[in-house]
């Protein structure tokens, strides 16, 4: 079956659909359309909730761009679901298969970045001398740049690999995907490390709180989110580093049940965890925070002016 499919792809010319097995396999109408439709509905509701929360907060002068980022992630997943449904009904269409794969691989990086930003806030609040250390801040900033580099490389080499039958290009694309997924796995290890440090290190006399709940509650929420993100990235990394198998002989980890439970299901958990716990209130910090005391207005700045500034997700990105 695999060889006949490859021959058909060659006959029709580029783009050439992959002939190796992938997580979820080739979808079928009876099984995949009902399942993907449920996830599509959940992502639509998630997008509506995040944008509604963002707009309500913005009108109150409480801009929290993490909600906007999660809205963007939900929108990317909506496109992924629509493309997979379209591919299911046109199973021989290589362009739909490739587009669905690209959106599936790239969208989750938004969640990784959000979790890392929130973990950085917790570390800075609980261990300000460590969290605001200039070396650490630069290292985190480089890690954000690394996400962008990973996106560009993945997108470029995936597209290049489907436009040619050259084995050298396919090999290079595979190793780029492996390296990018390994980087993202290591990136996702940073958040739980930050949380562990915030738990285990002796309490800093300059520690502070931010947002609308206790620090322990924030640590638990982000600990759960970090676990699921780490599991997703670990699963993705493990499958891409495994020896490629033909589409006619997929491995156990390519089963569609794991596709819907791990790759999509765990994402849904993170999305609704943030929505139901109102992370837009719990992880709020004043915009422009750049040093110890800024989160609670105890720094040498005018605390009132700091507290009245709009909150923004990118304030952490700018200050790392």
C-alpha positions in Angstrom: 0.0 0.0 0.0 2.8 2.4 0.9 4.7 1.8 -2.3 1.6 2.3 -4.5 0.7 5.5 -2.6 4.3 6.8 -3.2 4.1 5.9 -6.8 0.8 7.8 -7.1 2.4 10.8 -5.4 5.3 10.7 -7.8 3.0 10.5 -10.8 1.1 13.6 -9.8 4.2 15.6 -8.9 4.8 18.0 -6.0 3.8 18.5 -3.3 4.6 14.9 -2.3 2.6 13.6 0.6 4.8 11.9 3.3 4.9 8.1 3.0 6.0 7.5 6.6 3.6 6.9 9.5 2.6 9.9 11.7 0.7 10.2 15.0 -3.0 9.9 14.2 -2.4 8.2 10.8 -4.5 8.9 7.8 -8.0 10.0 9.0 -11.2 8.2 8.1 -14.7 9.7 7.8 -16.4 7.4 10.2 -13.9 7.7 13.0 -12.1 11.0 12.7 -14.8 13.5 11.7 -17.0 12.9 14.8 -13.9 13.1 17.1 -12.3 16.2 15.4 -15.7 17.9 15.4 -15.9 17.7 19.2 -12.4 19.2 19.5 -13.3 21.9 17.0 -16.3 22.9 19.1 -14.1 23.0 22.3 -11.4 25.2 20.5 -14.1 27.5 19.3 -15.5 27.9 22.8 -12.0 28.4 24.1 -11.3 31.1 21.6 -14.6 32.9 22.4 -13.9 32.8 26.2 -10.3 34.0 25.9 -11.2 36.9 23.6 -14.2 37.9 25.7 -12.1 37.9 28.9 -9.4 39.9 27.1 -11.8 42.5 25.8 -13.6 42.9 29.1 -10.3 43.3 30.9 -9.0 45.7 28.3 -12.0 48.0 28.7 -11.2 48.1 32.4 -7.6 49.1 31.8 -6.5 45.6 32.7 -4.8 44.4 29.5 -3.5 40.8 29.9 -2.1 39.7 26.6 -1.7 36.1 27.7 -5.5 35.8 27.1 -5.0 37.2 23.6 -2.2 34.7 23.0 -4.4 31.8 24.1 -7.1 33.1 21.8 -4.6 33.0 18.9 -3.6 29.5 19.8 -7.3 28.4 19.8 -7.7 30.0 16.4 -4.7 28.1 15.0 -6.2 24.9 16.4 -9.5 25.7 14.8 -7.7 25.9 11.4 -6.0 22.6 12.2 -9.3 20.9 12.9 -10.9 22.3 9.7 -8.0 21.2 7.6 -8.0 17.7 9.1 -11.8 17.4 8.4 -11.2 18.7 4.8 -8.3 16.2 4.4 -10.5 13.4 5.7 -13.0 14.0 2.9 -10.2 14.4 0.3 -7.8 11.8 1.5 -5.6 11.9 -1.6 -5.1 15.7 -1.4 -1.4 16.1 -0.4 -1.7 19.8 0.1 -4.4 19.5 2.7 -2.4 16.7 4.5 0.7 18.9 4.6 -1.2 22.1 5.7 -2.9 20.1 8.5 0.5 18.8 9.7 2.1 22.2 9.7 -0.6 23.9 11.7 -0.6 20.9 14.1 3.1 21.2 14.7 3.5 24.9 15.1 0.5 26.1 17.1 1.3 24.6 20.5 4.5 26.7 20.8 2.3 29.6 21.9 1.2 27.7 25.0 4.8 26.8 25.7 5.8 30.5 25.7 2.8 31.5 27.9 3.6 28.9 30.5 7.3 30.0 30.6 6.4 33.7 31.0 4.1 32.9 33.9 6.7 30.6 35.5 9.2 33.4 35.3 6.8 35.7 37.1 6.5 33.3 40.0 10.2 32.9 40.3 10.8 36.6 40.2 8.1 37.2 42.9 9.3 34.4 45.2 13.1 34.6 44.6 13.6 38.2 43.3 17.4 38.1 43.5 17.5 35.0 41.3 14.5 35.7 39.1 15.6 39.2 38.2 19.3 38.2 37.7 20.5 39.8 34.5 22.1 36.6 33.2 18.9 34.6 33.8 16.8 37.3 32.1 19.1 37.3 29.0 19.0 33.5 28.9 15.1 33.5 29.0 15.1 36.2 26.3 17.3 34.0 24.1 14.9 31.0 24.7 12.1 33.1 23.3 14.2 33.8 20.2 14.9 30.1 20.0 11.1 29.4 19.7 11.0 31.8 16.7 14.0 30.1 15.1 12.4 26.7 15.6 9.2 27.8 14.0 11.1 29.2 10.9 13.3 26.1 10.5 10.4 23.7 10.9 8.2 25.5 8.5 11.0 25.9 5.9 12.2 22.3 6.0 8.7 20.8 6.1 7.8 22.7 3.0 11.1 21.9 1.3 10.8 18.2 2.0 7.4 17.9 0.3 8.5 19.8 -2.8 11.2 17.2 -3.7 12.0 13.5 -3.7 15.6 14.2 -2.9 16.6 11.9 0.0 19.2 14.4 1.3 16.5 17.1 1.7 14.2 14.6 3.5 17.0 13.5 5.8 17.9 17.2 6.6 14.2 17.9 7.3 14.0 15.0 9.7 17.0 16.1 11.7 15.7 19.7 11.8 12.4 18.4 13.2 14.2 16.3 15.7 16.5 19.1 16.8 13.5 21.6 17.1 11.4 19.1 19.1 14.3 18.4 21.4 14.8 22.1 21.9 11.1 22.6 22.8 11.3 19.7 25.2 14.2 21.3 27.0 12.4 24.6 26.9 9.4 23.0 28.7 11.7 21.7 31.4 12.5 25.3 32.4 9.0 26.1 33.8 8.9 23.2 36.3 12.5 24.0 37.3 11.4 27.5 38.1 8.5 26.2 40.1 10.6 23.8 42.0 13.1 26.6 42.9 10.3 28.8 44.0 9.1 26.0 46.3 12.4 24.7 47.7 14.6 27.7 48.1 14.5 29.5 51.5 12.0 32.3 51.5 13.6 35.5 50.3 12.9 38.5 52.6 12.2 40.6 49.5 9.6 38.1 48.1 6.3 39.5 47.0 2.9 38.4 45.7 1.0 39.5 42.6 -2.5 38.9 41.2 -5.6 37.9 43.0 -4.7 34.7 45.0 -2.0 33.2 47.1 1.3 32.2 45.6 0.7 28.5 46.4 -2.5 28.5 44.3 -0.6 30.0 41.4 2.2 27.4 41.8 -0.4 24.6 41.7 -2.2 26.0 38.6 1.0 26.4 36.7 2.4 23.1 37.9 -0.5 21.3 36.3 -0.1 23.3 33.1 3.6 22.7 33.0 3.0 18.9 33.5 0.7 18.7 30.5 3.0 20.9 28.3 6.0 18.8 29.2 4.1 15.6 28.5 3.0 16.9 25.1 6.5 18.0 24.1 8.0 14.8 25.4 5.6 12.7 23.4 6.3 14.8 20.3 10.0 14.5 20.8 9.9 10.8 21.4 7.9 10.0 18.3 10.0 12.2 15.9 13.2 10.7 17.3 11.9 7.1 16.8 12.9 5.3 13.6 10.5 6.3 10.8 8.0 3.6 9.9 6.0 3.2 6.6 2.5 4.4 6.6 1.3 0.8 6.1 3.0 -0.4 9.3 2.6 2.4 12.0 3.9 2.0 15.5 1.7 1.9 18.6 2.4 5.5 19.4 1.0 6.5 15.9 -2.5 5.3 17.0 -5.2 7.9 16.6 -6.3 7.5 20.2 -3.0 9.0 21.3 -3.4 11.8 18.8 -6.7 12.8 20.3 -5.8 12.2 23.9 -2.2 13.5 24.1 -1.8 16.0 21.3 -5.2 17.6 21.4 -6.8 16.4 24.7 -3.9 17.7 26.9 -4.0 21.0 25.1 -7.7 21.4 25.9 -6.9 20.7 29.6 -4.4 23.6 29.6 -6.8 26.0 27.8 -9.7 25.4 30.1 -7.5 25.2 33.2 -6.5 28.8 32.5 -10.0 29.9 31.7 -11.8 28.3 34.7 -9.1 29.5 37.2 -9.2 33.0 35.7 -5.4 33.2 35.2 -5.9 36.7 33.8 -6.6 37.8 37.4 -4.2 35.5 39.2 -1.1 36.2 37.1 -1.6 39.9 36.7 1.5 42.1 37.1 1.9 45.9 36.4 3.2 46.8 33.0 6.8 47.9 32.9 7.8 45.8 35.8 11.6 45.5 35.6 13.0 44.7 39.1 12.3 43.5 42.6 9.2 45.2 44.2 7.6 46.2 40.9 5.0 43.4 41.0 3.6 44.7 44.3 4.5 48.4 43.9 7.1 48.2 46.7 10.0 49.3 44.5 11.5 52.8 44.5 9.1 53.9 41.8 5.9 55.7 42.4 3.8 52.7 43.4 0.6 54.3 42.5 1.7 55.1 39.0 3.0 51.5 38.6 -0.2 50.0 39.8 -2.3 52.1 37.4 -0.4 51.0 34.3 -2.0 48.5 32.0 -1.0 45.0 32.5 0.6 43.3 29.4 1.8 39.8 28.6 4.8 41.3 26.7 6.0 43.2 29.7 7.8 40.1 30.8 9.2 39.5 27.4 10.6 43.0 27.3 12.1 42.8 30.8 13.8 39.4 30.5 
